[in-house]
Amino acid sequence: MAQEELSKRIDDVHRRLDDLRADVLQLRQEVTQLRQEMGTGFAQLRQEMKEGDTALRQDIERRSSQFFWQLNIWFAILALLMTVYRFLR
């Protein structure tokens, strides 16, 4: 009787180990899938950051160009006003 009970317990342990192995394999697959998804996500993030950086540089260049044009126009207007003032004086 003790032998039968021991045999049942050993079979139960084997069954539990098989279940545990299946769970570990499933967990490994899920971790692998998560790693792949994270890798893809990081690659997309890097690409978006690169595109955003390019767009930001273009915007800065456009704004600085506009600023310098405006500055040149204001200096020309100032020079013209100073010339007119000296001429009228």
ABEGO torsion letter per residue (X at the ends): XAAAAAAAAAAAAAAAAAAAAAAAAAAAAAAAAAAAAAAAAAAAAAAAAAAAAAAAAAAAAAAAAAAAAAAAAAAAAAAAAAAAAAAAX
